[in-house]
Amino acid sequence: MNGWTGRILRVNLTTKTHRIETFSEEFARKWIGGRGFAAKILFDELAPGVDPLGPDNKFIVALGPIAGIPAPNTGKAVVAGKSPSTGGYGDGNLGTRVAEQLRKAGYDVLIVEGRAAEPTMLYIEDDKVEHLPAGEIWGRGTYVANDWIYAKYGKGAGVLNIGQAGENLVRYAVVRSLEGRAGGRTGMGAVMGSKLLKAIVVKGTKPIPQADPAGMKKIGYEDLREVNRIDKKTGWSIQSTNGVLAWCNEVAALPVHNFRKTHHPDAWKVDGERLNDARIATYGCPNCTMRCGITIHDDEGRESELDYENVALLGPNLDIFDLAPMASLNYLCDDYGVDTMSGGCVMSFYADAVENGAAPGDIRFGDAEGFKKLLTAIALRQTKIGDLLAEGSMRAARAFGRGSIDYAMQVKGLEVAAYNCKFIPGMALAFGVSPIGAHHKESWVITFELKQSARESYGPEKARKVIELQRIRGGLFEFIVSCRFPWVENGWPLEHYPKYFKLVSGLDWSLDDFWTVADRIYSVIKLFWLREFPQTDRRLDYPPAVWFDPANADTEGPIAGQHLEYDKYDGLLQHYYDQRGYDRRGIPTKATLERLGLAGEGRAAEAYGKLT
Amino acid sequence: MRVTVKLIGPFVQLFGFSEKALDVPEGTTADGLIGLAGVDRSRPKIVTRNGRAVAPDEALADGDRVAVSPIYSGG
């Protein structure tokens, strides 16, 4: 079967056994790979109600047909499982050599089950699987652990590892790779930690099955060079993703002071220009010519790699307008294996709660040293507050009470990314209907809202745009498993992807064929949620309440006096449901499931939750 | 009248300045200002006036702040 290895490696940590399974061509065509494989497998294999941090959850690494093959930005893998943050389907992607090495070892999917008796490192080399003791690096940060692994297996090995946050079951712990890449902010690092799985190391020696390997090699390298040429012309990598910080500040979309403010006169101190000036190195993933990571020295002389999301959420969102201490917080997140976005939001929420008298403590916005201590307390669950905040902002808000849930910046338990949607209805919708909780990777519509629509509109055009972007970003790039950046930021045409798909699989598909797969994957994820939360309703798709609060509206600047409105947002949500073929709870209708070839999955879900 | 032009992201390096105030004739439009500031008009861009989207032919007022950005798509 060209395009896929056709094999799944299933490893059980409890019994220290493994087996190699095969999947059919029909399965491959229906779900393509990456998120598609992960969502379908988790839907089929996880009983509803499974503890995400128990041995019955599964940790999945899933790759797609072009993953690991030299072509524009294919060095990515999807990590997935039931999310400890949300209790629903969770996943994430990260740049890693595992993408290439696991496919060369002969697998498109790795499923890890059970729980090891002791801290373990899984070593996979082609058909060989070893359960190795990892006590020497248990309790250590991701950098030390990674160095230890590289010393044993060389820098060419594919490595996924966790830090102390994953070990301590911090619900927003991430999986790390390449000493600078993280993924699975839905708590996939904690899923690994719950299994006492410190690291996965992969080496492979086999060719990846392709319909036209010579053609793919030629086109792949040509296109890598072309993407690099385009990037040099646009200059995008000069400031990388942090170029957008200054723009967010201009248009009142920057998170400042736990999203209470949308812009700040000192924001320029941490913008893309300043980050570029402080650059000591540039960082990228395998098979990438648009290297997006900018490394700088933090205030303790350590190297810290930054992009927009972590600058905004660990900087202005905490009232820190100085790159070096902010970089220090970022370094700690990376070393402990804490998601920088959720970490920033959880700490800003706590400072806000203290400020409002809802929580005990003396933390203050702008106190970088205080936040460093707090972050350590969270990652190591050292104090009562650290232990509580390790549960995430939603659960902490429930404990604090006093209305603090309104300004816990999360949807479904996952903290929002760094776009302040106080008056950006379409982006608020994108966060609301993201299938894993508030994440910008699914859909990002702000420039569309300002340029091609109207900022104040709650019209169907915004729902349409969110769906269009979900199909591309949350669909195509997540199931073919490739970084979206060439298309996202440098306009690399989407038409290249059916071309790559044909070269590896021999299948002549259109983009419309891909959109059907994307819709199928979104729907099966919705069914996963329905099974877990049978009483679900549309309020699960609402963004944080504080964005609707007139008392929280800006008092000056571009959106003074403006805020989201519930009835209008609900109307926009209904446009989204109608266009998706979902019912009023946001669940696919039976007709939609039938159209997408999911009648069987629908029947399976109906045992737990009603379908209409 | 005096207006401020703020360039965003790689435009800073490409067009040689980050932010500057310009004295321009009354009635200068957003697009006209971009030309006066030496920014390549053919670049795909999003332009805002005081933080809100502005049409290319919209006339500016004294004290306006105009930001010119590549069309980011959100990382």
Chai-1 contact restraints between the chains, C-beta under 6 A:
chainA,res_idxA,chainB,res_idxB,connection_type,confidence,min_distance_angstrom,max_distance_angstrom,comment,restraint_id
A,G235,B,P10,contact,1.0,0.0,6.0,A-B,restraint_1
A,G235,B,Q13,contact,1.0,0.0,6.0,A-B,restraint_2
A,G235,B,L14,contact,1.0,0.0,6.0,A-B,restraint_3
A,W236,B,P10,contact,1.0,0.0,6.0,A-B,restraint_4
A,I238,B,P10,contact,1.0,0.0,6.0,A-B,restraint_5
A,I238,B,Q13,contact,1.0,0.0,6.0,A-B,restraint_6
A,Q239,B,G9,contact,1.0,0.0,6.0,A-B,restraint_7
A,T241,B,G75,contact,1.0,0.0,6.0,A-B,restraint_8
A,G243,B,G9,contact,1.0,0.0,6.0,A-B,restraint_9
A,V244,B,Y72,contact,1.0,0.0,6.0,A-B,restraint_10
A,A246,B,I8,contact,1.0,0.0,6.0,A-B,restraint_11
A,W247,B,I8,contact,1.0,0.0,6.0,A-B,restraint_12
A,W247,B,S69,contact,1.0,0.0,6.0,A-B,restraint_13
A,E250,B,T48,contact,1.0,0.0,6.0,A-B,restraint_14
A,E250,B,G51,contact,1.0,0.0,6.0,A-B,restraint_15
A,E250,B,A67,contact,1.0,0.0,6.0,A-B,restraint_16
A,V251,B,T48,contact,1.0,0.0,6.0,A-B,restraint_17
A,V251,B,G51,contact,1.0,0.0,6.0,A-B,restraint_18
A,A252,B,G51,contact,1.0,0.0,6.0,A-B,restraint_19
A,G272,B,G9,contact,1.0,0.0,6.0,A-B,restraint_20
A,E273,B,V12,contact,1.0,0.0,6.0,A-B,restraint_21
A,Y308,B,G75,contact,1.0,0.0,6.0,A-B,restraint_22
A,H440,B,G74,contact,1.0,0.0,6.0,A-B,restraint_23
A,W444,B,G74,contact,1.0,0.0,6.0,A-B,restraint_24
A,T447,B,I46,contact,1.0,0.0,6.0,A-B,restraint_25
A,T447,B,I71,contact,1.0,0.0,6.0,A-B,restraint_26
A,T447,B,Y72,contact,1.0,0.0,6.0,A-B,restraint_27
A,L450,B,A53,contact,1.0,0.0,6.0,A-B,restraint_28
A,K451,B,I46,contact,1.0,0.0,6.0,A-B,restraint_29
A,K451,B,A53,contact,1.0,0.0,6.0,A-B,restraint_30
A,V488,B,S73,contact,1.0,0.0,6.0,A-B,restraint_31
A,E489,B,S73,contact,1.0,0.0,6.0,A-B,restraint_32
A,P558,B,G51,contact,1.0,0.0,6.0,A-B,restraint_33
A,P558,B,R52,contact,1.0,0.0,6.0,A-B,restraint_34
